[in-house]
């Protein structure tokens, strides 16, 4: 996968909290994604973690003192702030939130933050009672009104011994939020995107079902890419083991009928529909409410076709809506995909090649053909197959260009 944050400047502020150790993981992951990470530690943060840790991870100087670079104006607090593409304060103490809310600049971090002209993300971490204090909550509202993203802290047992809200989010979630802000231009801003993903399960009896090997990885990647492009995303997902896509509205379904109802309810209000889900073509006609025991001699299962969601959407597509289908084939890939593109009135179809071991179900990579009515693009002709997220980004870019 290409370095998603290549050459992006991220200002990482770390304040006094036991969660400061998590910031080292955040800095490491952002650096691995290609970002230039500039870390500022408050005096209290240094009680929990040292500068050497961050300098070893980011290969950049870690700042602590407003005047430590008095002889080097190129790295003043103003320069660090104005050059940043994103500022992330994690963990953020109640003290620093109060300073941000009221314009107090009495140390390196708070002074630098007054100079930033980029998006700011704040990840509070503190005692539950401190977070729920009326003064802290008022400061949170002030920051949000100013356009600063304040992440709601997680709930659970805290280091201080209390239980409640106050946990800093996991590093992976914070990095994902940074990626959403910086990885792509906001080419789908103010657009509503519907993505379907995963398999469906069609019940045979109380304990058995018909399904397929879909893991939902391609659909979840498309949801991530749409979020990176600035869209409002609804993800309708069949049963998968994947974690929810942060920032997407998740609707969980199980059967093809449930998928159909959810999609048809959401689609009329949507600008772009990406139907990546592997919806079952058939469902048992008479599923049993009880377990069918092996002693039964008759094991025939009568099947009925499920609704063709994609064809239904194509027939009732509204003005300006973009409809993208997905298909998987083991043979005649181009011919079958082309027929579906026309027969189902699609704007685009992505055809998955199941003949390669590094493509299709359950893989992190894929090889596809992207068909529109005037062009066919192949992704994955090289020796190394691209990641599903790389392909999803290409899909989103293609749709945005054509809209």
N, C-alpha and C positions, 0 to 999 in steps of 0.2 A: 504494500500500500504506500502511496506517495506520502511525504511528510505534510500532514494536513495543516500545520501551523507554521510552515516554513517562513522564516524571516519576520514573523510577527513579534512585536515587543510587548511582553506582558509584565506588568508591575505586580509583584506578589508581596502584600503586606502581611506580616505575622505579628500578632499581639500576644499578651500574656495569658496563656491558657494551657491546661494539660493537653489540649488537642493540638498544640503546636507541632508535635511530632508528626501529625498527619500532613502538615504543610510540606515536609520534606518529600513525601511521596507525590504530592501534587506537583512540586517543582520538577521532580524527576520525570514524571509522565509528560508534562508539558515540554520539557527539553527534548525528550525522545521524539515528540511530534514535530520538532523543528523550530520551536519558539525560542526567542532570546528572553530568558527569564531574569528579571532584576528584582532581587529580594531586599526588602527593608524590614529589619527587626526593631521592635520597640525595646526599651530597657527591660520591661517586664518579660518580654518574650525570651530574652537572653537568659532568664532564670531557668527556662525549660529546654532551650536548644541553642546551639552555638553557631557562629558565622561559618566556621570551617565546614560544617555539614552542607550548607547551601552552596558554598563556593566550590566544593568538590562535585556536587551534583550538577550545577548550572554552568560551571567553568567561567563564572563572572563574579565580580566583587559583590559581597553582601554588605549592605549599608546599615549603619546604626546611629550615626551622629550627624546632626545638621551641618556641622562645620568641619567634618573630617576631610573634605575635599576643597578646602579654602583655596588651595593653589591650582586647582583643576576645575575651571569654570565650565568645562565641557560636560561634566557630570554633576552639575548642581541640582538641587531639588526641583527647580523649574524645568530643567532639561529632561530629567527622568519622567516628570509628569507629562510634559507636552509631547514627548516622543512615544509614549505608551499607546498601543492599540487597544489595550484592555487593562483594567486594574481589578485585581481580586484580593480581597481582604479575608484571609482564612487562616486561623480563626480570628473572628472580630469580637473584641470585648465590649462590654457595655460602655466602658470609658471612651473607647474610640468612636463608637456610634454617637455618643453625646457630642464629641468634638466635631465629627462630620456634620451633625445636624445644626450646630450652632457656630460653625466657622472658626473654631479654635485651632490654632497652629502653633504648638509649643514643642514639637519634636520633629525628627526627620520625616516620619511617616505622615503625620497630620499636615505638615507643611507641604509635602509633595502632593498630597491628595487635593489640596486647594488649587494646584496648577494643572490638574489633568483635564483633558478635553475629550476623553474617550469614555465608553461605557464603564460603569463601576459595578462590581458584584460584591456583596457583603454576606459572609457566612457567619452568623452569630454563634458563639459557643460560651456558655456560662451556666451558673446555677439557675435552676428553674424559677426561683422566687425573684432573682435579679432580672431574668428575661420578662417575667410577667408583671414586674413593677410598672406602675402607670407612667413613670418618667421614661423608662425604656421603650414601652409601647408607643408613646407619643413620638419619641425619636425615630422609631421604625417608620411610623406614618409620614413623618417629615421627609425622611430619605426617599421613601417610595413616591411621594408627590413630586419630588425633584427628578424622578426618572432613574434613581439608583435601584438596582435589583437586590432586594433583601430576601435571602432564602429562609424559609421557615425552618427552624432547627428541628432535628429529630427528637423523638420522645423515648424514654427508657431510663434505666439506672445510670446515674452520673457519677463522676469520680468523687464528688463531694459527699456522696452517700444518699442524696435525695433521688427521687424518681419523678420524671416529667420532661417537659420540653427543655432543650438546652444543648443537645448533641450537635456537633458539627457534622455535616454530611460526609459520606465516604469520599475519599480522594477521586475515585472513578467518576462519581456523579459531578463533582466540581470540574473535573477535566472535560467531561462531556458538555457541560454548560459553556465552558470557554470555547470549545470546538464549535458549538452552535453559534456563538457570537462572531467567530473569526474565520472559520474554514471556507466559507463561500460568500460571494456577494448576495445581497438580499433580493434576488431576482424574482422571488415569489411573494414578496411582501404584500399583505392585504389579500392574499389568495387563500382559499379554503381547499384543502387536499384531503381526499378520502383514500386510504390504503387498506386493502384486505390482505391477510397473511395467514399462513399455516394451513393445516388440513381441516377437514370436518370428520366427525365420527357419526356413523349411521347405525343405530342400535339394532342388533339382532334379537337380543333378549336382555334380561336385567344385568348381565355381566359381560356380554360380548358385543362387538361392533365391527363394522367395515370401515377401513380408513386407508391412508397411504403414508409414505415415508416423509412427507413434507415436515420440515422443522420450523418454517416461518422466517428463516434467516434473510432471504431475499426481500420479503415484505417489510421486515423490521428495518433493514438497511434503507429501503426506499422511504420509510417514515422518518428516519434520522436525516437523510439527505434533504427531504422537503423542509424539515425544521431548520436545518442549516441555511436553507435558502430563504428563510423568513416566513414560511407559510404557517397557517393554523392547521394542525393535522389531527384527523380522527383516524385511529387505527382499529379496525374490526378484525379481531384475531380468533382463529380456531385454537384448539388446545396445543400449547407449546410449552417448553421448559425455559424459554427465553425470559430475561427480566424485562419489565415494561420499558418502553422507550420514554425517557425523561422529556416531558414537555408535550407529549401527545395525549389526546383524550382516548383512552383505551376502552373498547367495548368487547367483552369476551362472549363468544358464542361457541356452540358445540356442533350442532347439526347443520346440514345444508339449508334446511328450512329456516333455522334461526339466522344463518348468514344472509339469506335472501331478505328476510324481514328487516334486518338491521341496515343492510345496504340500501334497499329501496326507500327506507325512511330517511336516510341521511343524504342520499345522492342529489335530490332536487336542490339542496342548498349548497352544493359543492361546485367549485370551479374545475377541479381536476380529480379524476378517479383512476387509481392504479389497482387493477384487480390481479394481485399476485397470488391470491389464495388458491390452494389445490382443492377445489370443491368437488365432493363426490358426485359422479354422474348418475349413480343409482343408489337407492335406499331400500331396505327391506319393506315390503308392502304391509306385512302384519307382524311387527315386532312384539315379542312376548314380554309381559310385565314380570314374568318369573324366569328363573334360570332353566334353560333347556338341558335336561340330563342326558348323559351319553347312552343310557339304556334305550332311548327312543330309536326306533328303526328308521323312521322317516326324518331325513336331515335336509330335505330340499328347502331352499329359501327363495321365495318369490320376490323379485325385485321390480321396483317402479322407477322411472327416470325422475331425477330431481329437476327443479327449475333451472333454466339456462340464464343465470344472472347477467352475464355479459351481453347476451343477445337482447335481453329485456332493457338493459341500460342503453344499448345502442339504438333501440327502436324509439325510446322516449327521451333521448338526449336533448337538453335545452340549448338555446342559442348561446354560443361562446364556450360551452362546456367541452373539455378535452378528455377523451376516454382512451385509456391505454390498457390493453389486455396482455396477458401472459399465457404462454402455452409451453408444454413439454412434449417432445416427440422422440421416438427411437429411430424413426426413418422418415424420409421425405420432408425434412424439417422446413425448408424454404417453401415448398409447394403448399403444405398444410397451413403454415402460418399465413401465407398470402391469402388463401381462401378464407380463413377466419377473419382476417383484416377487412375484407370486403363484405362477406356475408353478415357479419355482426355490426357493421357500420362503425368501425373503430377509427380513431385518428392515428393510432400507433399500436403495434404489438411487439412484444419481446419474446423471442423464441429461444427456449433453453435446449441445449444439445445434451441429451442423456447418454450419448455414446462414449463420453470421455469420463475417466474416473475422478477428475478434478472439477467436475461441473455437475449441476443438478442438485438432487436432494442431499441435505445434511452436510454439504461442503461449505467451507468459508470462501472458496473461489468459484468462478463461474465462467462459462463461455456462451455467448448469446449472439443472436442476430436481432437488430432493431430495425423493424420495418415500418415505413410510413408509405403514403400513397405515391411518393415520388422518389424514394431513396431506400436503400438497404445498407446498413452499417454493421460490420462484424466486429465484435469485441472479444478478444481471446485468441487471436490467430498466432500470437507469439508462443514461445516455448513455455513461459510462465503465465498461468492464467491470472487475470486480475481479480482482486477481492470483490466480493458482492457489494461492499460499500462503494468502491471505485465505480462499479457498473451503475449503482443506484445514482451516484452523483452525475454520471454521464446522462442517464435517463432524465433526471430533473433538468439538467442544462438544455437538453434537446427539447423537452416540452416547453420550457420557458421561452426559448428562441422561436418556437413555432406559434406560441400564443401572442 
